[in-house]
Amino acid sequence: MGLDRKVDVPVSDLSLIRGIWEVRVKKQRQRQKKEQERKEKSALARIDQQWQYRIYCKTLKTNERNLLHHYLERSTLTDIQPYTEAERPDQKDQQDQKDPDQSELIFQLDGEQWTDFPRELQWMTYLKEWHVQGTKIRQLPDYLPLFTQLTTLNIPKNAIAELPPEIGKLSQLRELNVSYNRLSRVPPELGDCENLERLDLAGNHNLSELPFELSYLKQLVHLDIAENRFVSIPICALRMSSMQLLDLSNNSLTDLPQDMDRLEQLVTLFVHKNKLPYLPHCLTNISTLKMIVVSGNELSCIPTKLCSNPDIKFIRLYDNPASQEKKKKEEVKEKGEEKKKHRWRQQRQEEVKKDSREKEFIEAYISTLKDRDTVPYSTTKVSISCLL
């Protein structure tokens, strides 16, 4: 009897069902985002921070505590001393007179003796700029999201292996320099820093791709991904509509996309030391383009308009043949030395110095061309060493 029973199964449009679920998922994500924002604005985190600060002060000596209070005085006074709306302008004027540089608070740290950020830094959330370089620090601190006023994060030539996802909470960030570190990936959350104007990821050597979410960086005007392992231009880079300078030098690019003219505001393009056999004709459609550096490629096809256009400085440097042979011998010798693991750090430091010197040379050469009307069609690059 059970076998003869018929069951009516309602059949509906699958696209309609999927649309309903997508709406539900979208609403759920919106609720989660609002809840996260509510927690971030909650006073509980601030209270916990104040208690942690008090506990930490108990471990300090009197002179150390007074010194710490001196540095934190600017940020704590506004919380401790109440004032009315009428008193606010006068108090602000007096505070600006006492400390005219308050709007440019900078934290600086350098030296190989540093392996971690100082603990006191977590209480200085009023800082607007970090400049940390030449240290052995491997990761950014957990309290980085507390620095909501941070506009510049300059951390080149360290040992940082990754950027935390929380970096996306730095909504005021305008400049990020993580060049010459050990990054192998970039978190998609960096795309939430919509005010970012300058991004420098050069010299990480293990970086080969960028997340698509960086397409949301519509204010970005400077992108430097030189000296990495890119085999093609990241898709997100072509969607950064405000881009003015793009540095792709010292990678493994074999071609440039045919839609590069999407970068309508591009002024400077660095593609030297890649494996490019030709330059796409679409580059001639970028009316704002003023400079192209193509040294160290095997170009067999170049649009005539790029070379003959008086408004474009087309730079193509040639290495001295003798220096090329010497360079090949050095490369063979270096490959044999790379087999020895205990010399890895020394080679890494020499590589960073070498690459940074190459970059400095290109920048210095280009700076000398700014006042010229024309550029030599070919120039021989010569290395000069002085013994003092």
Disulfide bonds with the S-S distance in Angstrom:
none
